[in-house]
Amino acid sequence: QRTYIQDITMDQYKALRRVAKKYYPIETDYCTVIALAVATGWKFGKARSVLFHKAQRPTAEGITTWSLHKALTASGYNARFQVIAGAKTLISAQEMLKNTKGTYFVYTKKHVTAIKDGVCEDWSNNEHGRCTRYRVESIYKIEKV
């Protein structure tokens, strides 16, 4: 069954989360793993492994923005800083990016949200009414080199 959010779905996030809960039950704080998997199209296990080997991400812990970008670069991707006027909170960032093409990482304090082709692939998607008013610290566009 698909979950519709204003005619768009977040099936990729839900599938990745199901895999994390089923096969990696001790994992927590895996927003970076999901963001990397969304950006690259990789499965959860591959994204987790790349972050472990390229960014030294410990099991059940998050990593810094710099470490995630290091893993992206080592995997053939580039993260370009974006200035998006009006994207001050996660809610407004989702709104500003909903009609865009490409993948964006929206960083808030201790969290990264992946938005791909306008779809927020994260628990914070407005679908659940859980989108936060966390202040956006930075936004990067992720591109294959």
C-alpha positions as semicolon CSV with decimal commas, in nm:
position;residue;x (nm);y (nm);z (nm)
1;Q;0,000;0,000;0,000
2;R;0,136;0,341;-0,097
3;T;0,119;0,640;0,130
4;Y;0,024;0,954;-0,057
5;I;0,134;1,300;0,043
6;Q;-0,008;1,560;-0,188
7;D;0,016;1,313;-0,479
8;I;0,372;1,203;-0,392
9;T;0,499;0,905;-0,193
10;M;0,775;0,835;0,057
11;D;0,800;0,462;-0,012
12;Q;1,180;0,465;-0,025
13;Y;1,211;0,591;0,333
14;K;0,956;0,339;0,459
15;A;1,132;0,049;0,285
16;L;1,472;0,154;0,424
17;R;1,327;0,191;0,773
18;R;1,169;-0,157;0,753
19;V;1,507;-0,308;0,656
20;A;1,680;-0,123;0,942
21;K;1,431;-0,250;1,199
22;K;1,430;-0,608;1,068
23;Y;1,797;-0,674;0,989
24;Y;1,978;-0,417;1,205
25;P;1,771;-0,410;1,527
26;I;2,048;-0,255;1,738
27;E;2,080;0,040;1,498
28;T;1,962;0,383;1,608
29;D;2,042;0,733;1,488
30;Y;2,057;0,617;1,127
31;C;1,930;0,931;0,954
32;T;2,268;0,961;0,778
33;V;2,240;0,603;0,652
34;I;1,893;0,668;0,512
35;A;2,000;1,000;0,360
36;L;2,297;0,835;0,185
37;A;2,080;0,546;0,062
38;V;1,821;0,791;-0,075
39;A;2,085;1,004;-0,249
40;T;2,267;0,712;-0,410
41;G;1,989;0,459;-0,461
42;W;2,178;0,206;-0,250
43;K;2,024;-0,042;-0,011
44;F;2,040;0,026;0,364
45;G;2,318;-0,228;0,423
46;K;2,547;-0,084;0,156
47;A;2,495;0,273;0,277
48;R;2,563;0,162;0,636
49;S;2,879;-0,022;0,528
50;V;3,010;0,275;0,326
51;L;2,956;0,508;0,622
52;F;3,137;0,263;0,849
53;H;3,438;0,224;0,617
54;K;3,463;0,573;0,465
55;A;3,339;0,790;0,753
56;Q;3,408;0,570;1,056
57;R;3,041;0,576;1,162
58;P;3,001;0,358;1,472
59;T;2,695;0,133;1,502
60;A;2,394;0,310;1,656
61;E;2,550;0,656;1,642
62;G;2,522;0,956;1,416
63;I;2,808;1,132;1,238
64;T;2,899;1,489;1,153
65;T;2,807;1,673;0,834
66;W;3,173;1,668;0,733
67;S;3,196;1,289;0,778
68;L;2,884;1,230;0,567
69;H;3,024;1,453;0,292
70;K;3,355;1,267;0,310
71;A;3,170;0,940;0,243
72;L;2,974;1,103;-0,041
73;T;3,292;1,233;-0,204
74;A;3,465;0,895;-0,171
75;S;3,162;0,738;-0,342
76;G;3,164;0,973;-0,641
77;Y;2,913;1,235;-0,527
78;N;2,942;1,606;-0,462
79;A;2,758;1,813;-0,199
80;R;2,707;2,177;-0,301
81;F;2,594;2,430;-0,042
82;Q;2,263;2,593;-0,133
83;V;2,109;2,918;-0,021
84;I;1,731;2,884;-0,034
85;A;1,555;3,199;0,077
86;G;1,271;3,130;0,316
87;A;1,393;2,784;0,422
88;K;1,443;2,870;0,788
89;T;1,278;2,565;0,948
90;L;1,238;2,205;0,835
91;I;0,872;2,278;0,753
92;S;0,959;2,574;0,531
93;A;1,250;2,386;0,369
94;Q;1,017;2,101;0,271
95;E;0,774;2,352;0,128
96;M;1,045;2,534;-0,070
97;L;1,188;2,209;-0,212
98;K;0,862;2,026;-0,291
99;N;0,869;2,111;-0,664
100;T;1,242;2,056;-0,720
101;K;1,431;1,787;-0,907
102;G;1,740;1,633;-0,753
103;T;1,845;1,533;-0,404
104;Y;1,893;1,773;-0,115
105;F;2,020;1,718;0,238
106;V;1,861;1,951;0,492
107;Y;2,064;1,967;0,813
108;T;1,911;2,063;1,145
109;K;2,065;2,018;1,486
110;K;2,179;1,653;1,507
111;H;1,964;1,541;1,212
112;V;1,974;1,521;0,833
113;T;1,666;1,495;0,614
114;A;1,687;1,380;0,253
115;I;1,451;1,539;0,001
116;K;1,458;1,371;-0,339
117;D;1,261;1,511;-0,633
118;G;1,044;1,707;-0,391
119;V;0,964;1,411;-0,163
120;C;1,079;1,428;0,198
121;E;1,222;1,080;0,262
122;D;1,227;1,104;0,641
123;W;1,017;1,050;0,954
124;S;0,975;1,427;0,968
125;N;0,761;1,429;0,652
126;N;0,443;1,633;0,693
127;E;0,239;1,317;0,629
128;H;0,246;1,225;0,997
129;G;0,208;1,580;1,122
130;R;0,554;1,532;1,271
131;C;0,742;1,780;1,059
132;T;0,948;1,978;1,300
133;R;1,008;2,345;1,336
134;Y;1,377;2,273;1,390
135;R;1,594;2,550;1,257
136;V;1,772;2,466;0,933
137;E;2,148;2,491;0,973
138;S;2,240;2,419;0,610
139;I;2,111;2,274;0,283
140;Y;2,324;2,088;0,029
141;K;2,239;1,961;-0,318
142;I;2,380;1,614;-0,379
143;E;2,500;1,535;-0,732
144;K;2,682;1,249;-0,900
145;V;3,027;1,360;-1,018
